[in-house]
């Protein structure tokens, strides 16, 4: 999805809500030409009143302004609760951005904007949203609520993540997911954004994700990557110094010497992770920062339909 440029560079992420709304509106418009066009009806706040329908849901205030009869599509609050989780460890702040790049072109910026996009959708559908952020500590927790004040508070926190980049901070995703799971008491859709680079023990990760699923929660794991370099290992032939953003460890290599081996290992890792998640009924979705937000939005809508 192409986002129109309007001073939303890395220095202008205070426009996070505006940008998120722009993404959602573009997505909704595009659904009319896609296999998901049926979902678009969920977003209309009003529809024209048809003769013979019940007058119970007519918006009389709108009638006074327009002299036309519309019925409200959202008369009651929905019962969906969504808890967003963001991995804020140092590896998520890759790649380092240039001054002319948008903030959402690295993994943390992409995850923050994706979260804001989902929040915009949740707000439109009058659903409750909560947020957890972790790095080397459990940085932030907000329970699921639907008020405008709560929405603004969570958006402000997301903006602060972008203004305070992490320096060589590792994390233990398994530990913090288990801590978050202990806070989740009412049935919710739980959406996790992480690059999973710090986790080599898939058994521990799956156990933590299963813990998140207790009380019949639905878990969606967005595996966030930079496709060009982290998946395809697309570097030139010059000697390069690779630095572990979480440990600070340095290695000097020619990328072409390890490219094939690296790509095979990454492909195997992704396949095993996808298979294990599928076996445990956890929705696993790899997303690349270069590819926009359609996959995230369509995944959310499809998973919501099955969240009964």
N, C-alpha and C positions, 0 to 999 in steps of 0.2 A: 504494500500500500504506500503510495507516494504521499508524503506529508508536505503541504505547501510551506515554503520557507518564508517566515515572517519574524526575523530576528530571534528565532528560537535556538540560537547557538548555545554552547555550553555555559555561557555567562548569563543566559536568559531563561533558566529553567523555572523561574518564578511563574512562567506562563503554563505550568504543568497542567492545570485543570483545563485551560483553554485548548491546549494542544490535544489533551485526551478526548475532550468533547469533539474536536475536529475529526479525530480518528474514528470515533464511534459514529458520527453522522455520515462520514464517507462510507463506512462499512454498511450502515443501514441502507443507504441509497444504492449501494452496489448489490445488495442481496436481491433486488428485483430482477437482476440479470444472472443470478446464480442458482445452483441447486438448493440454496438455503433461503429462497425468497419467502417461503412460508413462515419463517421466523419473524419477518419484518412486522407482521401485525402486532407482535408483542410490544412494540415501542410506541404505537400511536396513542397519544393521550386522549384523543377524542375521535369519534366517527359520526358521520351524518346519521341523524335519526330517521328510521324508516317507519312509515305508517303501519300501525298494527303492533309495533314493539311496545314493551312496557315503558311507561314514562318515569319509572323509578330512578333511572340513572341519568336523566336529562340534566345538563349543566345550565341552570337558569341564569347564572351570572354571565356566561358566554352568550346566551340568547339575548340578554339585554344589550350586549355590545355589538352583536352581529346581526340580530333579527333572524337568526337561523338556528334550528334545533340540532344540537349535538349531544351524544351520550358519552359519559365518561367510561373509559376503558379500565381505569383503576379506581374502583370504589373502596377497596379494602387493602390493607397491608398484606403483602405476601408473607409466607413463613420461611422463605429461604434465608439461610445465614451462611455467609461466606467468610472464611478466614484466610487472609493472604500471608504468606511467609516468604521473606527475602533473605537470602544468604548474602551478607555484607562483608565477607572475608576479602582479603587483598586480591585474590585471583579474580574476583568478580569485577575489579576495576581495570581489567584488561580489555582492549588495548589502551595504552595511554593516548589521549586524544590531542590533536593539534588544535590551534585556535580557530581554524576554519571548519572544524567538524561539529556536528550536532551532538548534544550530550547523550543521546540514545544510541550512539554508534559503538559504545562499549557495553559490556554485559550488565553492569550495575545500572547504567542509565536506561538501557533497554528494559530491564526488569522493573525499574521504578515507573517508567512510562506505561509499560504493560499493566502494572498494578493500578495505575491511575485510570487507564482505559477501562479495566474491569470495574473499578469503582464508579465510573461514569455510567456504565451499563447497569450496575446494581442500583444506583440512585434512580435512574429512569424507571426501573422496575420495582422501586420501593422495597428493596431488599436490604438486609443488615450486613455490614462489613466490619471485620476486625483485622488487625495487623500484628504480626510478630517480625522482628528483625534480629538477626544474630550474627556475630563474627567470632571473636575470641571470648565474648560474653553474650549473654542473652540481653541484647541492647534495649529492646522495646517491646511492650505488649499493650494492645488495646483490644478489649472485648468487642463482640459484634453488636453494633448499634446502627440505627438508621437515621438519626437526626442530622440536620444540616450542620449543627455545631460539631458533632462527632466527625462528620465527613471532612470538614475544614481542618480539624485537628490532625486527622490522619494524613491529609494532603500536605500539611505543613511538615509533618515528620518525614514524609517521602522526599520533600524538597531538601530537608536538612541532610539526608543521606548523600545527596549529590554535592552539597557544599562542604562535606567533611570526609574526604576520601581516606580510606584506610591504608596505613603504611605497614607492610610486612606483618600483617595479622593473619595467623592461621585460625582454623576452627575445627571443631569436631561436630559435624552435622548430626551424627547419631545421638550424641549427648543432648543437643539442644532440641532436636525433634521429639525426643522422649520427654523433655521438660515441657514443651509446648503441648504435647498430647495430654499431659496431666491437667492442663488448664481447659481443655475442650470437653465441656459437659453436655451442652445441648447440641443436637444433631446438626451438622454443618457440612458444607462443601469446603474442603481445605485445598488451597492452591499454593504450590511451592515453586519458587524460582531459585535455582542453584546450578552451578556448573559441575558440581560433584567431583572436582579435581582432588579434593582432600580426602576422598573416601576410597580406600582400596578394599575394604571389607564389605562385600555386597551383602553378606548374611546380616551383619549389624545394621546396615542401611535398611534392608527389607524388614527386619524386625521392628525398626523405628517407624517405618511407614505403616506397618501393620498396627503398631501402637496408636498411630494417628487415626486409624480406621475404627478404633473401638467405639462403641455406641452408635454403630452404623453410619459413621461419617463417610463421605466420598472424598477420595484423595486424588488430586491431579498433580503430577510432577512434570513441570516444564524444565527440561534439561537445556540450559542456556549456553550457547557456544558462539565463538567467532569462527565461522565456517572456513574462511580462507586460510587461516593459519593453524587453528586448533584441530580442525578436521582434515583439511587437505594438505597441511604443512607446506603452504605455498610461500617459499622464501627464495631469494636469488642464490646464485652459486658462491657468493662471497663468504668468507669465514665469519661466523656470528657468535656473539656471546649471549647465551640464554640465562636469564635470571629467574629463579623461583620467587614469585612475588610474596609468598607467605613465609618462606624460610630464609630468603636471601642467598641461597646456594647458587653458585655460578658454574656454568659449563661452557667450554668453547668447542664448537664443532662446525663442520661443513654440513649444512642441512641436507644436501643431496646424498650424503653418505648414510643418513638414517631415515630418509623420507619414506622408503618402502616399508621398512620395519615399523616405523611409527604409525603409518596409516593402517597397517594390518592389525596392530595392537589396539588402536582406537576403534576400528570397525568391529573387532571382536568384543571389546568392552561394551560398545553401544548395543550390539545384538544380544549379548548376555543379559544386560540390564533390562532391555525391552522384554525379553522372554520371561525373566524372573518377575518383573512387574505384572505382566499379563497373567502369569500363573497365580499371582496373589491378588488379582482383580484391582490393581492400581493402575490408573491411566497414566501412561508414560508418553510424553510428547517432546522430542528434541526440537528446539527452535533456534534458529540462527539470527544473530543481530542484524544481518544484512537483508533479511527477508520480510520485514514488516510484521504486522500484528494480526493479519487475517486468521492464521492458524490458531492463535490464542483465543480470538473471539468465537470462531466456529466451534472450537473444542469446548469452550465454556457453555455455549448454547446447547450443543448436543448432550453434554453431561448433565446440564440442568434438566433437560427433558426426561432423562432417566432417573432423576433424583426425586423419588416419590416417597 
